[in-house]
Amino acid sequence: MPVTTEKKIVGRSKPVRRRIAIIGPYPPAYGGISVHIQRVLQHLEAEEIEVDFYCETEVSTVKCGHRVYDFAGARKVGGLWRLLRGGYDLIHQHSPSPRLRVVLGILAMLGARVYLHVHGASLKDTTRGSSLIGWLTRKALRHCHVLADNAEIALLAAELGARSVQEVDAFLPPAFDPNVLSEFQVEFGEQFDAGRFTICMVGWFEEYKEADLYGFDTALEALRQLRDDNNGDVEVKLVASVNGVKSKEIEGWIGQYIEKHGLAEQVTFIRGSLAEIWPLYVMSDLFIRPSRSDGSALSLLEADWFETPVLASDCVPRPNQVTTFKTGDAAALCEAIRQLMSGARRRVAEKVSRIEKKRFRYKLFTDIYGIGTNE
């Protein structure tokens, strides 16, 4: 049986009881969805709210006080049986798997309260086709609630007849920890020389419609143009956290481009697991997101939260505070970077001072999970 959640709320004489199941990946790798789930679990644990977590990645990496179930590979079958029998008040699914969405749609038809959290283009790519899985997804969606990362996804879900649609981005800032920042500075500090203008980005080496999904190619071309146009006035450096390799072809092309144009001294790829990604934003002068497709792009919101200017492609609607450029247009990105370089730079100490004063209220907890409310 699932964990019974109990939490005292002001004005109640009895504890609030909820049974919540969360399905999705957990770091590493440090993708947007896995980081979001990691932070949700951390915040819920801090609030003494227990949930059942169905982990689609390596269970041994999960560090939390919640009940954790292996939901990877063949073990999904047992996990689905547990979900069916669990009597959950709410099932919150993050995985972009079309098949899992269909199965959860069946659970919803049987009476389960299922929320499908759509983070990227997966729903559009699945339902716009004529395949059987696309047809089944459209049918299943009518019985599920949809949490959409942006307005485009919300509109699509509404057109497909989802049971309900709410736009709830996945952004949940981590708690600022000076020790984590110090550890990052010790390991990578030499990459962030004060005399350089340092640009950062995150992503995978991954193909999307025969192109570089995260736009490393666009970033490298813009970097080359900046180097050639700057006449040595300001050295520009790109520091990128690479979550992993999903396309050897993209990885190979990136390596060849760097070698061909002599960019090795200006590009650093951080590979492997970081304790947290946010120190990368704090230490950088600018964060870029030159992707060709996206969901809410948590990294945009995190970089902004950590007081770092943000540039992003216009492949999807972006938050108002984000400056955009035409998708795939390296010249436009180069010009946008040049304009930001001409302004005042935010020093690390100034950023830290601002960050420490910030507070955050999350719609997912209040409106969906019902935590901190008096309903």
CORMOFEN-V469664 format. One record per run of one state. SS is the DSSP state (H for helix, E for strand, L for the rest). FROM is the first residue (numbers start at 1). LEN is the number of residues. If there is no record, write none. Layout:
BEGIN
ss,from,len
SS,FROM,LEN
SS,FROM,LEN
END
This chain:
BEGIN
ss,from,len
L,1,4
E,5,3
L,8,8
E,16,3
L,19,1
E,20,5
L,25,7
H,32,15
L,47,5
E,52,4
L,56,3
H,59,3
L,62,5
E,67,4
L,71,2
H,73,13
L,86,4
E,90,4
L,94,4
H,98,12
L,110,4
E,114,5
L,119,3
H,122,6
L,128,4
H,132,10
L,142,3
E,145,4
L,149,2
H,151,9
L,160,4
E,164,4
L,168,10
H,178,14
L,192,4
E,196,10
L,206,1
E,207,1
L,208,4
E,212,1
L,213,3
H,216,15
L,231,4
E,235,11
L,246,2
H,248,13
L,261,3
H,264,3
E,267,5
L,272,6
H,278,6
L,284,2
E,286,4
L,290,8
H,298,8
L,306,3
E,309,5
L,314,9
E,323,3
L,326,4
H,330,12
L,342,6
H,348,8
L,356,7
H,363,6
L,369,7
END
